[in-house]
Amino acid sequence: MDAKLEYVLRQGDNALVLSQQLSKLCGKGPALEEDMALANVALDLLGQTRMWLSYAAELEGKGKTEDDLAYLRDANDMRCCLIVEQPNGNYGDTLMRQFLFDTWHYFLMQGLAKSTDPRIAEIAEKSIKEVTYHLRRSGDLVVRLGDGTQQSHDRMQAALDALWPYSGEMFIYDAADKQMVEQGVAPAVEGLRADFLEHVGEILAEATLQMPPADAWMHQGGKKGRHSEHLGYLLAEMQFLQRAYPGAEW
């Protein structure tokens, strides 16, 4: 697969899968304000998905649409990182997953806004305002819950310990990533990783949470199409209508 197509698909799939995860919580938030906030973040990510997958369809050049790429690919064709397909769990799990993703996403969009590919730079520019809000919100809530009651603190620490081994895959660059860096399309991993660790460290310290070692062992494989069992269930639910009634329109 063309390196740029691979790279663009990864961005679209990350946003798509995380949007679907958050959509599952609509009507189930711990408070009305949070319920609305989760739904809004999901919609933001879905909007970003459309931009990425529309561009991916153009790059592929096979006459497909954003809908084809979202609803007619199997799990092994998806290129999202493993962290976004991890279960929602309790609210601490959901927030910690969001915070780790948001931090990476924010610094990535900042880098992609300077991309030599005008279309990618445009998508990043359109996304950065939303992504900035996502990071501010998830970071604030991590602090509030981490430095809250003993129960909320323990749940946030447990969520961090469980999800941390999935955070490193976002910084494991393969040949496609490196080619994009060489062409000036994507930011280098060193600066991205340093910014991520610095911001995460600051927020976790304020939240009185113990940050796991930066060099801890990390899961990987999602960017290559090797996923956990969770993605299969998610896609079965998300893709059901289009699979059952191919080409259906409202």
GUNUSE-562509 format. One line per field, with one value per atom (N, C-alpha, C): residue in three letters; chain; atom name; y, x, z. Coordinates in steps of 0.001 Angstrom, whole numbers, plus 500000, padded with zeros to 6 digits. Layout:
% GUNUSE-562509
volo <- ALA,...
tortor <- A,...
numar <- CA,...
yy <- Y,...
xx <- X,...
zz <- Z,...
This chain:
% GUNUSE-562509
volo <- MET,MET,MET,ASP,ASP,ASP,ALA,ALA,ALA,LYS,LYS,LYS,LEU,LEU,LEU,GLU,GLU,GLU,TYR,TYR,TYR,VAL,VAL,VAL,LEU,LEU,LEU,ARG,ARG,ARG,GLN,GLN,GLN,GLY,GLY,GLY,ASP,ASP,ASP,ASN,ASN,ASN,ALA,ALA,ALA,LEU,LEU,LEU,VAL,VAL,VAL,LEU,LEU,LEU,SER,SER,SER,GLN,GLN,GLN,GLN,GLN,GLN,LEU,LEU,LEU,SER,SER,SER,LYS,LYS,LYS,LEU,LEU,LEU,CYS,CYS,CYS,GLY,GLY,GLY,LYS,LYS,LYS,GLY,GLY,GLY,PRO,PRO,PRO,ALA,ALA,ALA,LEU,LEU,LEU,GLU,GLU,GLU,GLU,GLU,GLU,ASP,ASP,ASP,MET,MET,MET,ALA,ALA,ALA,LEU,LEU,LEU,ALA,ALA,ALA,ASN,ASN,ASN,VAL,VAL,VAL,ALA,ALA,ALA,LEU,LEU,LEU,ASP,ASP,ASP,LEU,LEU,LEU,LEU,LEU,LEU,GLY,GLY,GLY,GLN,GLN,GLN,THR,THR,THR,ARG,ARG,ARG,MET,MET,MET,TRP,TRP,TRP,LEU,LEU,LEU,SER,SER,SER,TYR,TYR,TYR,ALA,ALA,ALA,ALA,ALA,ALA,GLU,GLU,GLU,LEU,LEU,LEU,GLU,GLU,GLU,GLY,GLY,GLY,LYS,LYS,LYS,GLY,GLY,GLY,LYS,LYS,LYS,THR,THR,THR,GLU,GLU,GLU,ASP,ASP,ASP,ASP,ASP,ASP,LEU,LEU,LEU,ALA,ALA,ALA,TYR,TYR,TYR,LEU,LEU,LEU,ARG,ARG,ARG,ASP,ASP,ASP,ALA,ALA,ALA,ASN,ASN,ASN,ASP,ASP,ASP,MET,MET,MET,ARG,ARG,ARG,CYS,CYS,CYS,CYS,CYS,CYS,LEU,LEU,LEU,ILE,ILE,ILE,VAL,VAL,VAL,GLU,GLU,GLU,GLN,GLN,GLN,PRO,PRO,PRO,ASN,ASN,ASN,GLY,GLY,GLY,ASN,ASN,ASN,TYR,TYR,TYR,GLY,GLY,GLY,ASP,ASP,ASP,THR,THR,THR,LEU,LEU,LEU,MET,MET,MET,ARG,ARG,ARG,GLN,GLN,GLN,PHE,PHE,PHE,LEU,LEU,LEU,PHE,PHE,PHE,ASP,ASP,ASP,THR,THR,THR,TRP,TRP,TRP,HIS,HIS,HIS,TYR,TYR,TYR,PHE,PHE,PHE,LEU,LEU,LEU,MET,MET,MET,GLN,GLN,GLN,GLY,GLY,GLY,LEU,LEU,LEU,ALA,ALA,ALA,LYS,LYS,LYS,SER,SER,SER,THR,THR,THR,ASP,ASP,ASP,PRO,PRO,PRO,ARG,ARG,ARG,ILE,ILE,ILE,ALA,ALA,ALA,GLU,GLU,GLU,ILE,ILE,ILE,ALA,ALA,ALA,GLU,GLU,GLU,LYS,LYS,LYS,SER,SER,SER,ILE,ILE,ILE,LYS,LYS,LYS,GLU,GLU,GLU,VAL,VAL,VAL,THR,THR,THR,TYR,TYR,TYR,HIS,HIS,HIS,LEU,LEU,LEU,ARG,ARG,ARG,ARG,ARG,ARG,SER,SER,SER,GLY,GLY,GLY,ASP,ASP,ASP,LEU,LEU,LEU,VAL,VAL,VAL,VAL,VAL,VAL,ARG,ARG,ARG,LEU,LEU,LEU,GLY,GLY,GLY,ASP,ASP,ASP,GLY,GLY,GLY,THR,THR,THR,GLN,GLN,GLN,GLN,GLN,GLN,SER,SER,SER,HIS,HIS,HIS,ASP,ASP,ASP,ARG,ARG,ARG,MET,MET,MET,GLN,GLN,GLN,ALA,ALA,ALA,ALA,ALA,ALA,LEU,LEU,LEU,ASP,ASP,ASP,ALA,ALA,ALA,LEU,LEU,LEU,TRP,TRP,TRP,PRO,PRO,PRO,TYR,TYR,TYR,SER,SER,SER,GLY,GLY,GLY,GLU,GLU,GLU,MET,MET,MET,PHE,PHE,PHE,ILE,ILE,ILE,TYR,TYR,TYR,ASP,ASP,ASP,ALA,ALA,ALA,ALA,ALA,ALA,ASP,ASP,ASP,LYS,LYS,LYS,GLN,GLN,GLN,MET,MET,MET,VAL,VAL,VAL,GLU,GLU,GLU,GLN,GLN,GLN,GLY,GLY,GLY,VAL,VAL,VAL,ALA,ALA,ALA,PRO,PRO,PRO,ALA,ALA,ALA,VAL,VAL,VAL,GLU,GLU,GLU,GLY,GLY,GLY,LEU,LEU,LEU,ARG,ARG,ARG,ALA,ALA,ALA,ASP,ASP,ASP,PHE,PHE,PHE,LEU,LEU,LEU,GLU,GLU,GLU,HIS,HIS,HIS,VAL,VAL,VAL,GLY,GLY,GLY,GLU,GLU,GLU,ILE,ILE,ILE,LEU,LEU,LEU,ALA,ALA,ALA,GLU,GLU,GLU,ALA,ALA,ALA,THR,THR,THR,LEU,LEU,LEU,GLN,GLN,GLN,MET,MET,MET,PRO,PRO,PRO,PRO,PRO,PRO,ALA,ALA,ALA,ASP,ASP,ASP,ALA,ALA,ALA,TRP,TRP,TRP,MET,MET,MET,HIS,HIS,HIS,GLN,GLN,GLN,GLY,GLY,GLY,GLY,GLY,GLY,LYS,LYS,LYS,LYS,LYS,LYS,GLY,GLY,GLY,ARG,ARG,ARG,HIS,HIS,HIS,SER,SER,SER,GLU,GLU,GLU,HIS,HIS,HIS,LEU,LEU,LEU,GLY,GLY,GLY,TYR,TYR,TYR,LEU,LEU,LEU,LEU,LEU,LEU,ALA,ALA,ALA,GLU,GLU,GLU,MET,MET,MET,GLN,GLN,GLN,PHE,PHE,PHE,LEU,LEU,LEU,GLN,GLN,GLN,ARG,ARG,ARG,ALA,ALA,ALA,TYR,TYR,TYR,PRO,PRO,PRO,GLY,GLY,GLY,ALA,ALA,ALA,GLU,GLU,GLU,TRP,TRP,TRP
tortor <- A,A,A,A,A,A,A,A,A,A,A,A,A,A,A,A,A,A,A,A,A,A,A,A,A,A,A,A,A,A,A,A,A,A,A,A,A,A,A,A,A,A,A,A,A,A,A,A,A,A,A,A,A,A,A,A,A,A,A,A,A,A,A,A,A,A,A,A,A,A,A,A,A,A,A,A,A,A,A,A,A,A,A,A,A,A,A,A,A,A,A,A,A,A,A,A,A,A,A,A,A,A,A,A,A,A,A,A,A,A,A,A,A,A,A,A,A,A,A,A,A,A,A,A,A,A,A,A,A,A,A,A,A,A,A,A,A,A,A,A,A,A,A,A,A,A,A,A,A,A,A,A,A,A,A,A,A,A,A,A,A,A,A,A,A,A,A,A,A,A,A,A,A,A,A,A,A,A,A,A,A,A,A,A,A,A,A,A,A,A,A,A,A,A,A,A,A,A,A,A,A,A,A,A,A,A,A,A,A,A,A,A,A,A,A,A,A,A,A,A,A,A,A,A,A,A,A,A,A,A,A,A,A,A,A,A,A,A,A,A,A,A,A,A,A,A,A,A,A,A,A,A,A,A,A,A,A,A,A,A,A,A,A,A,A,A,A,A,A,A,A,A,A,A,A,A,A,A,A,A,A,A,A,A,A,A,A,A,A,A,A,A,A,A,A,A,A,A,A,A,A,A,A,A,A,A,A,A,A,A,A,A,A,A,A,A,A,A,A,A,A,A,A,A,A,A,A,A,A,A,A,A,A,A,A,A,A,A,A,A,A,A,A,A,A,A,A,A,A,A,A,A,A,A,A,A,A,A,A,A,A,A,A,A,A,A,A,A,A,A,A,A,A,A,A,A,A,A,A,A,A,A,A,A,A,A,A,A,A,A,A,A,A,A,A,A,A,A,A,A,A,A,A,A,A,A,A,A,A,A,A,A,A,A,A,A,A,A,A,A,A,A,A,A,A,A,A,A,A,A,A,A,A,A,A,A,A,A,A,A,A,A,A,A,A,A,A,A,A,A,A,A,A,A,A,A,A,A,A,A,A,A,A,A,A,A,A,A,A,A,A,A,A,A,A,A,A,A,A,A,A,A,A,A,A,A,A,A,A,A,A,A,A,A,A,A,A,A,A,A,A,A,A,A,A,A,A,A,A,A,A,A,A,A,A,A,A,A,A,A,A,A,A,A,A,A,A,A,A,A,A,A,A,A,A,A,A,A,A,A,A,A,A,A,A,A,A,A,A,A,A,A,A,A,A,A,A,A,A,A,A,A,A,A,A,A,A,A,A,A,A,A,A,A,A,A,A,A,A,A,A,A,A,A,A,A,A,A,A,A,A,A,A,A,A,A,A,A,A,A,A,A,A,A,A,A,A,A,A,A,A,A,A,A,A,A,A,A,A,A,A,A,A,A,A,A,A,A,A,A,A,A,A,A,A,A,A,A,A,A,A,A,A,A,A,A,A,A,A,A,A,A,A,A,A,A,A,A,A,A,A,A,A,A,A,A,A,A,A,A,A,A,A,A,A,A,A,A,A,A,A,A,A,A,A,A,A,A,A,A,A,A,A,A,A,A,A,A,A,A,A,A,A,A,A,A,A,A,A,A,A,A,A,A,A,A,A,A,A,A,A,A,A,A,A,A,A,A,A,A,A,A,A,A,A,A,A,A,A,A,A,A,A,A,A,A,A,A,A,A
numar <- N,CA,C,N,CA,C,N,CA,C,N,CA,C,N,CA,C,N,CA,C,N,CA,C,N,CA,C,N,CA,C,N,CA,C,N,CA,C,N,CA,C,N,CA,C,N,CA,C,N,CA,C,N,CA,C,N,CA,C,N,CA,C,N,CA,C,N,CA,C,N,CA,C,N,CA,C,N,CA,C,N,CA,C,N,CA,C,N,CA,C,N,CA,C,N,CA,C,N,CA,C,N,CA,C,N,CA,C,N,CA,C,N,CA,C,N,CA,C,N,CA,C,N,CA,C,N,CA,C,N,CA,C,N,CA,C,N,CA,C,N,CA,C,N,CA,C,N,CA,C,N,CA,C,N,CA,C,N,CA,C,N,CA,C,N,CA,C,N,CA,C,N,CA,C,N,CA,C,N,CA,C,N,CA,C,N,CA,C,N,CA,C,N,CA,C,N,CA,C,N,CA,C,N,CA,C,N,CA,C,N,CA,C,N,CA,C,N,CA,C,N,CA,C,N,CA,C,N,CA,C,N,CA,C,N,CA,C,N,CA,C,N,CA,C,N,CA,C,N,CA,C,N,CA,C,N,CA,C,N,CA,C,N,CA,C,N,CA,C,N,CA,C,N,CA,C,N,CA,C,N,CA,C,N,CA,C,N,CA,C,N,CA,C,N,CA,C,N,CA,C,N,CA,C,N,CA,C,N,CA,C,N,CA,C,N,CA,C,N,CA,C,N,CA,C,N,CA,C,N,CA,C,N,CA,C,N,CA,C,N,CA,C,N,CA,C,N,CA,C,N,CA,C,N,CA,C,N,CA,C,N,CA,C,N,CA,C,N,CA,C,N,CA,C,N,CA,C,N,CA,C,N,CA,C,N,CA,C,N,CA,C,N,CA,C,N,CA,C,N,CA,C,N,CA,C,N,CA,C,N,CA,C,N,CA,C,N,CA,C,N,CA,C,N,CA,C,N,CA,C,N,CA,C,N,CA,C,N,CA,C,N,CA,C,N,CA,C,N,CA,C,N,CA,C,N,CA,C,N,CA,C,N,CA,C,N,CA,C,N,CA,C,N,CA,C,N,CA,C,N,CA,C,N,CA,C,N,CA,C,N,CA,C,N,CA,C,N,CA,C,N,CA,C,N,CA,C,N,CA,C,N,CA,C,N,CA,C,N,CA,C,N,CA,C,N,CA,C,N,CA,C,N,CA,C,N,CA,C,N,CA,C,N,CA,C,N,CA,C,N,CA,C,N,CA,C,N,CA,C,N,CA,C,N,CA,C,N,CA,C,N,CA,C,N,CA,C,N,CA,C,N,CA,C,N,CA,C,N,CA,C,N,CA,C,N,CA,C,N,CA,C,N,CA,C,N,CA,C,N,CA,C,N,CA,C,N,CA,C,N,CA,C,N,CA,C,N,CA,C,N,CA,C,N,CA,C,N,CA,C,N,CA,C,N,CA,C,N,CA,C,N,CA,C,N,CA,C,N,CA,C,N,CA,C,N,CA,C,N,CA,C,N,CA,C,N,CA,C,N,CA,C,N,CA,C,N,CA,C,N,CA,C,N,CA,C,N,CA,C,N,CA,C,N,CA,C,N,CA,C,N,CA,C,N,CA,C,N,CA,C,N,CA,C,N,CA,C,N,CA,C,N,CA,C,N,CA,C,N,CA,C,N,CA,C,N,CA,C,N,CA,C,N,CA,C,N,CA,C,N,CA,C,N,CA,C,N,CA,C,N,CA,C,N,CA,C,N,CA,C,N,CA,C,N,CA,C,N,CA,C,N,CA,C,N,CA,C,N,CA,C,N,CA,C,N,CA,C,N,CA,C,N,CA,C,N,CA,C,N,CA,C,N,CA,C,N,CA,C,N,CA,C,N,CA,C,N,CA,C,N,CA,C,N,CA,C,N,CA,C,N,CA,C,N,CA,C,N,CA,C,N,CA,C,N,CA,C,N,CA,C,N,CA,C
yy <- 498804,500000,501246,502258,503523,504086,504631,505099,506209,507140,508236,507726,506824,506230,505517,504769,504067,505055,506120,507116,507807,508182,508870,507934,506683,505705,505561,505578,505441,506574,507773,508915,508796,508417,508275,507158,506045,504902,505173,505874,506237,507061,508069,508942,508191,507331,506585,505647,504862,503860,504523,505572,506244,506945,507490,508101,507072,505888,504827,504418,504334,503977,504992,506261,507299,507362,507048,507069,506042,504965,503932,504461,505537,506078,507143,507454,508472,508026,508857,508508,507734,507481,506689,507425,508708,509477,509590,509845,509954,511216,512185,513427,513971,514775,515279,516053,516871,517654,516753,515685,514758,513955,513620,512886,513703,514996,515880,516072,516188,516408,515201,514005,512794,512700,513018,512973,514008,515186,516227,515834,515232,514767,513693,512787,511739,512338,513359,514011,514735,515379,516029,515014,513890,512856,512265,512150,511621,512589,513885,514873,514791,514586,514430,513144,512104,510837,511050,511801,512019,512700,513666,514356,513411,512626,511708,510613,509989,508868,509326,510533,511064,511240,511743,511908,510552,509605,508258,507628,507813,507252,507861,509153,509808,509272,509102,508585,507167,506370,504983,504921,505831,505928,504766,504134,502989,503275,504554,504925,504708,504489,504277,505616,505555,506739,506568,507629,507551,506465,506284,505262,503858,503636,502327,501984,502953,502699,502521,503166,503042,501749,501360,500283,498970,498966,497749,497181,497549,496933,496038,494919,494012,494479,493826,494246,494258,493265,493211,494264,494978,496076,497426,497444,498687,498993,500274,500694,501558,501426,502210,501628,502470,502013,501223,500318,499441,500190,501329,502032,502470,502858,503381,502283,501039,499942,499271,499738,499178,499542,498656,498868,500157,500678,501882,501658,500451,500148,501086,501449,502452,503840,504864,506211,506624,506082,506347,505772,504575,503957,504800,505226,506034,507337,508008,509294,509156,508129,507955,507607,506751,506445,507712,508539,509781,510738,510855,511788,511393,510121,509685,509889,509576,509795,511282,512070,513508,514195,513792,514423,514164,512915,512574,513280,513269,513833,515334,516013,517461,517804,517173,517484,516995,515904,515440,516455,516959,517926,519205,519608,520774,520540,519339,519009,518888,518261,518057,519360,520362,521664,522300,521816,522315,521349,520388,519353,519938,519272,519669,519245,518387,518001,518983,519819,520849,520293,519149,518558,518112,517486,517059,518266,519277,520498,521139,521111,521692,520923,519595,518775,519048,519138,519401,520774,521762,523115,523147,522410,522365,521603,520671,519818,520392,521274,521665,522334,523131,523797,522770,521793,520734,519914,519549,518706,519424,520739,521528,521451,521576,521456,520054,519035,517653,517457,517947,517758,518529,519760,520564,519884,519386,518757,517467,516566,515289,515478,516415,516688,517217,518140,518694,517608,516698,515647,514613,514338,513431,514007,515311,515969,515919,516241,516273,514907,513864,512527,511920,512195,511664,512254,513539,514240,514407,513486,513557,512646,511781,510835,509694,508890,507741,506769,506594,505680,506177,507464,507988,507952,508254,508195,506778,505802,504405,503942,504362,503955,504595,505847,506513,505911,505553,504929,503558,502810,501495,501626,502634,502867,503236,504090,504497,503301,502485,501325,500335,500196,499254,499767,501072,501644,502112,502358,502858,501972,500632,499780,499889,500561,500783,502149,503005,504373,504470,503527,503616,503353,502620,502280,503526,504584,505821,506419,505988,506534,505503,504350,503335,503570,504164,504524,503379,502999,501984,502667,501886,502437,503519,503328,504321,505635,505550,506765,507495,506734,507339,507996,507388,507984,509312,509375,510615,511706,511315,512277,512794,511895,512272,513239,513100,513954,515242,515372,516564,516546,515392,515266,515177,514450,514198,514657,514962,515383,514204,514480,513447,512919,511656,511010,511540,511953,512370,513552,514588,515754,515456,514652,514280,513520,512568,511761,512615,513516,514373,515285,515881,516753,515964,514768,513906,513588,513130,512741,513930,515089,516276,516667,516722,517144,516103,514849,513791,513812,513990,514046,515177,516344,517502,517256,516725,516479,515387,514313,513216,513648,514496,514995,515827,516669,517481,516608,515485,514565,513596,513740,512857,511396,511172,509821,509475,508221,507756,507396,508136,507881,506634,505669,504469,504840,503950,504235,504511,505510,505860,504749,503941,502870,501524,501524,500272,499542,498232,497442,497891,497953,498455,497443,497372,496582,497284,496510,497096,496116,496581,495719,496330,497236,497821,498562,499273,500048,499142,497868,496894,495965,496218,495391,494218,494169,493103,493691,493303,493956,493013,493622,492847,492387,491473,490970,492052,493117,494175,494851,494990,495698,494943,493618,492826,493053,493075,493329,494743,495692,497083,497245,496648,496773,496041,494905,494155,495008,495774,496650,497865,498477,499706,499464,498338,498087,497278,496916,495968,496424,497654,498116,498076,498572,498608,497202,496314,494933,494179,494447,493741,494255,495561,496184,496994,496329,497013,498158,499306,500451,501166,500778,501429,502905,503702,505147,505582,506690,507207,507796
xx <- 500843,500000,500879,500449,501168,501313,502506,502794,501847,501548,500659,499239,498780,497461,497411,498435,498523,498466,499196,499260,497911,497270,495978,494909,494930,493981,494133,495358,495583,494943,495068,494459,492933,492383,490939,490402,491110,490642,490728,491760,491849,490633,490317,489188,487867,487734,486490,486205,487191,486980,486745,487501,487292,485933,485513,484193,483103,483249,482270,482247,483420,483489,482717,482957,482298,480801,480421,479004,478213,478868,478195,477744,478371,478072,476981,476474,475431,474207,473788,472678,473095,474401,474885,475950,476134,477143,476805,477811,477577,476819,476767,476027,475622,474559,474077,475146,475904,476954,477990,478369,479352,478777,477517,476867,476911,476615,476654,478077,479019,480407,480957,480662,481130,480549,479264,478626,479242,479557,480169,481566,482348,483687,483566,482601,482386,482053,481201,480835,482022,482837,484049,484943,485150,486018,485428,484108,483473,483639,483561,483802,485225,486174,487565,487744,487034,487081,486695,485636,485147,486209,486900,487938,489085,489513,490630,490264,489093,488727,488334,487820,487550,488851,489858,491168,491786,491617,492162,491523,490219,489531,490069,490364,490933,492334,493132,494485,494470,493518,493433,493036,492167,491806,491026,490200,489412,487917,487569,486167,485401,486093,485417,485090,484241,483864,484296,484111,484399,483549,482314,481433,481964,482475,483047,484186,485051,486209,485806,484740,484296,483527,482674,481720,481997,482922,483118,484526,485226,486541,486459,487151,487199,488254,488286,489182,490644,491059,492471,492840,491845,492103,492147,491723,491718,493125,493443,494802,494856,493870,493864,494827,495295,496134,495279,495915,495196,494516,495049,494490,493054,492690,491344,490293,490714,489733,489563,490312,490140,488772,488149,486772,486609,485392,485095,485300,484986,485183,484389,484981,484327,484700,484167,484384,485859,486555,487986,488747,488367,489002,488758,487509,487146,487940,488026,488721,490224,490815,492259,492628,491838,492062,491969,490976,490786,491947,492399,493486,494781,495135,496363,496274,495119,494934,494942,494210,494107,495463,496322,497641,498442,498482,499178,498532,497211,496476,496732,496783,497004,498363,499402,500735,500918,500242,500297,499653,498467,497788,498603,499276,500151,501247,501798,502836,502291,501135,500552,500056,499790,499383,500498,501724,502878,503281,502410,502711,502953,503823,504067,502919,502041,500854,499743,499307,498309,497007,496589,495324,495446,496547,496760,496868,497584,497717,496346,495500,494164,493309,493370,492602,493056,494382,494919,494491,494527,494110,492644,491809,490392,490135,491024,490827,491404,492386,493170,492339,491342,490517,489744,489168,488435,489369,490505,491456,491987,492182,492633,491609,490340,489264,489247,489383,489376,490453,491653,492772,492557,492083,491835,490796,489762,488675,489139,489754,490158,491235,492157,493192,492609,491658,491008,490307,489636,488899,489826,490949,491939,492448,492686,493153,492063,490846,489752,489504,489561,489303,490543,491702,492924,493177,492894,493102,491783,490856,489548,489475,488488,488339,489339,489474,490378,489914,488596,488065,488335,488092,488334,489825,490657,492113,492546,492062,492457,491989,490806,490302,491102,491470,492274,493671,494251,495578,495509,494452,494278,494097,493333,493114,494420,495203,496494,497426,497501,498393,497978,496669,496175,496351,496205,496230,497610,498493,499821,500545,500492,501185,500654,499516,498973,499352,499905,500192,501415,502319,503571,503437,502393,502251,502121,501579,501405,502751,503818,505153,506092,505564,506368,506243,507239,507201,507724,506951,507386,507841,508019,508526,507613,506295,505356,505461,505515,505655,506951,508036,509346,509396,508739,508697,507945,506877,506127,506959,507753,508638,509680,510268,511291,510747,509487,508867,508290,508416,507889,506385,505786,504335,503939,504747,504422,505563,505267,506324,507171,508412,509325,508850,509138,508649,509314,510581,511310,510642,510332,509696,508291,507572,506214,506190,507091,507170,507579,508524,508984,507861,507123,506007,504929,504654,503657,504030,505247,505679,505699,506093,506142,504742,503797,502441,501766,501882,501277,501859,503174,503811,503290,503091,502580,501162,500311,498924,498840,499596,499543,500090,501100,501638,500582,499876,498820,497674,497473,496397,496827,498044,498633,498652,498847,498917,500364,500711,502072,502228,503075,503282,504145,503704,504507,505789,506776,508043,507828,508524,508392,508905,509844,510429,509779,508567,507857,507548,507359,506998,505652,505531,504312,503735,502396,501694,501812,501760,501724,501079,500777,500186,498981,498273,497070,497320,498438,498757,499049,499268,499536,498351,497240,496058,495935,496785,496698,496042,494803,493997,493578,493071,492495,491097,490533,489199,488134,488459,487468,487052,487973,487647,486621,486706,485752,484319,484116,482775,482303,483215,482864,482442,483206,482878,481583,481329,480105,478876,478952,477839,477773,478929,478968,478606,479023,478862,477613,476828,475732,474775,474308,473284,473785,474996,475538,475836,476243,476518,475223,474208,472933,472164,472276,471565,472559,473366,474410,473854,474516,474111,472875,472393,471173,471383,470373,470427,469194,469325,468174,467164
zz <- 500000,500000,500000,499259,499225,500632,500940,502297,502734,501851,502234,502481,501652,501853,503202,503504,504789,505944,505825,506899,507101,506005,506097,506652,506241,506771,508287,508764,510202,510978,510449,511139,511127,509996,509900,510768,510804,511590,513086,513518,514936,515354,514563,514880,514794,513799,513601,514767,515147,516192,517549,517856,519131,519150,518023,517937,518224,517656,517887,519357,519978,521392,522243,521997,522785,522494,521265,520905,521710,522097,522891,524246,524697,526019,525995,524809,524713,525516,526450,527318,528550,528697,529830,530638,530376,531096,532573,533418,534863,535261,534362,534598,533232,533197,531914,531160,531882,531236,530577,531286,530735,529581,529683,528600,527312,527424,526262,525756,526685,526292,525536,526025,525341,523933,523806,522492,521547,522066,521232,520774,521671,521286,520219,520385,519386,518024,518015,516753,516127,516964,516451,515751,516411,515847,514575,514532,513331,512159,512452,511408,510872,511775,511356,510551,510963,510222,508768,508558,507199,506331,506902,506125,505781,506763,506518,505519,505719,504856,503453,503339,501992,501225,501919,501268,500960,501874,501643,500412,500251,499085,497791,497822,496643,496347,497390,497204,496647,497120,496651,495183,494753,493349,492783,493611,493148,493136,493177,493124,494412,495514,496795,497446,498465,499220,500672,501443,502880,503536,503070,503628,503353,502163,501830,502779,503017,503875,505336,505750,507142,507379,506438,506700,505975,505028,504239,504343,505392,505640,506872,506828,507968,508959,510123,511196,510760,509977,509586,508552,508029,507095,507809,509057,509832,510327,510442,510780,512047,512918,514152,515180,516076,517183,518170,518879,519790,520927,521326,522482,522255,521039,520811,520797,520614,520592,521951,522956,524292,524846,525627,526100,526903,526914,527688,529182,529662,531074,531975,533126,533968,533453,534084,533565,533660,534653,534754,533574,533144,531972,530722,530550,529376,529340,530487,530539,530347,530945,530803,529369,528744,527326,526493,526797,526057,526272,527502,527805,527098,527143,526492,524978,524406,522973,522648,523425,523160,523183,524123,524220,522964,522536,521293,520105,520069,518940,518804,519936,519927,519317,519798,519285,517846,517490,516108,515175,515541,514684,514540,515602,515509,514469,514484,513511,512101,511958,510632,510015,510839,510303,509481,509664,508912,507797,507501,506517,505123,504376,502986,502079,502582,501832,502189,501255,501553,502113,501640,502097,503559,503905,505286,506207,505769,506567,506787,505760,505868,506879,506824,507771,509199,509392,510720,511231,510353,510733,511152,510431,510758,512059,512394,513561,514840,514739,515912,516988,516617,517631,518447,517769,518464,519333,518785,519518,520759,520653,521805,522935,522578,523577,524177,523346,523841,524902,524621,525550,526838,526720,527925,528810,528186,528945,529617,528867,529453,530508,530278,531274,532573,532473,533664,534467,533772,534467,535089,534440,535032,536355,536377,537605,538676,538298,539272,539893,539102,539621,540284,539706,540311,541679,541828,543099,543849,543628,544274,545483,545492,546597,546444,547473,547393,546318,546223,545219,543809,543564,542216,541886,542885,542673,542296,543035,542785,541411,541012,539700,538571,538747,537719,537631,538760,538733,538070,538383,537763,536252,535837,534407,533714,534369,533807,533654,534689,534645,533561,533351,532353,530928,530736,529382,528940,529883,529526,528510,528654,527682,526257,526080,524733,524170,525014,524579,523667,523782,523026,521549,521144,519730,518859,519425,518660,518251,518932,518660,518045,517690,517013,515516,514931,513511,512655,511651,510703,509413,508359,507100,506535,506638,506106,506874,508202,509016,508684,508613,508359,506987,506015,504677,504706,505488,505608,506295,507264,507939,506953,506185,505220,504171,503826,502818,503413,504735,505394,505590,505385,505535,507003,507795,509201,510099,511359,512290,512750,513105,513593,514936,515193,516408,517673,517570,518772,519467,518702,519287,519767,519003,519360,520683,520825,522046,523244,523049,524146,524631,523701,524080,524809,524328,524955,526394,526604,527950,528900,528391,529240,529701,528757,529129,530015,529650,530460,531870,531974,533280,534139,533534,534282,534795,533943,534338,535398,535228,536196,537554,537540,538810,539537,538786,539388,539880,539204,539575,540681,541167,542195,541758,540459,539923,539586,539750,539494,538022,537326,535890,535698,534899,534631,533887,533872,533176,531690,531180,529765,528862,529375,528562,528837,529395,529667,528363,528451,527269,526734,525411,524780,523793,523788,522776,521424,520373,519035,518064,516879,515861,515175,515887,515309,514015,513947,512743,511550,511819,510762,510519,511220,511020,511970,512989,514000,515249,515484,516509,517630,518693,519783,519376,520168,519855,519976,520709,520916,519610,518677,517437,516618,516603,515835,516294,517615,518151,517812,517910,517617,516160,515251,513831,513490,514146,513872,514170,515244,515596,514684,514437,513652,512182,511635,510203,509852,510847,510601,509506,509595,508655,507215,506998,505639,505122,506012,505602,505303,506105,505923,504713,504458,503342,502514,501703,500932,500083,500208,499398,499888,501064,501584,501806,501517,501713,502485,503230,503982,503004
